[in-house]
Amino acid sequence: LYGADNTGDITKNENLRHFANHIEKNTPAGGVALIMADGGFSVAGDENNQELLTRQLVMCQFLCALMTLRKGGNFVCKIFD
């Protein structure tokens, strides 16, 4: 488990900051070279609202990448539609 509250939930600000601080302290280049995001959860029964339900997670994945990528790093995010 990781994060300030040990949940790993990147939709919580304190966990995002905790993770970014961990990366900054433990990577010699000041960030990571590659981040891949594939977050998701079940939207069974509410598929027509999938984009609305997952927007917070998608935005937090992008924010996490911006906070932890080193200069010249790459970010790949898979999003279902």
C-alpha positions in Angstrom: 0.0 0.0 0.0 1.1 3.5 -0.6 -0.1 7.1 -0.1 -0.6 9.3 2.9 -3.5 7.1 4.0 -2.1 3.8 2.6 -5.0 3.4 0.1 -3.2 4.4 -3.0 -6.2 6.5 -4.0 -4.8 9.1 -6.4 -8.1 11.0 -6.3 -7.2 12.3 -2.9 -4.9 15.3 -2.9 -2.8 14.1 0.1 -2.0 10.8 -1.7 -1.0 12.6 -4.9 1.4 14.9 -3.0 2.8 11.9 -1.0 3.5 10.0 -4.2 5.0 13.0 -6.0 7.3 13.6 -3.0 8.3 9.9 -2.9 9.2 10.0 -6.6 11.2 13.3 -6.2 13.2 12.0 -3.3 13.9 8.5 -4.7 14.7 9.2 -8.4 18.1 10.6 -9.4 16.7 12.4 -12.5 14.0 14.2 -10.5 11.2 12.1 -11.9 10.4 9.0 -13.8 10.9 8.4 -17.6 7.6 6.6 -18.2 4.2 6.5 -16.7 1.4 4.2 -17.9 -2.1 4.7 -16.6 -5.0 2.2 -16.9 -7.2 3.2 -14.0 -10.8 2.2 -14.0 -13.8 0.8 -12.1 -17.0 -0.9 -12.9 -19.8 1.2 -14.4 -22.0 -1.8 -15.0 -25.6 -0.6 -15.3 -24.6 3.0 -15.9 -22.6 2.7 -19.1 -24.2 5.7 -20.7 -22.6 7.9 -18.0 -19.1 6.2 -18.1 -17.3 9.4 -19.1 -18.9 11.5 -16.3 -18.2 8.8 -13.7 -14.6 8.3 -14.6 -13.6 11.9 -15.3 -12.1 12.5 -11.8 -9.9 9.4 -12.1 -8.7 10.3 -15.6 -7.9 13.9 -14.5 -6.0 12.6 -11.5 -4.0 10.2 -13.6 -2.9 13.1 -15.8 -2.1 15.3 -12.8 -0.1 12.5 -11.3 1.9 12.2 -14.5 2.5 15.9 -14.6 3.7 15.8 -11.0 6.1 12.9 -11.4 7.5 12.8 -15.0 11.0 14.1 -15.5 11.7 16.5 -18.4 11.4 14.5 -21.6 9.4 11.8 -20.0 6.5 10.0 -21.6 2.9 9.3 -20.4 0.5 6.8 -21.8 -3.1 6.7 -20.6 -5.7 4.2 -21.7 -9.2 5.5 -21.6 -12.3 3.5 -22.5 -15.2 5.1 -24.4 
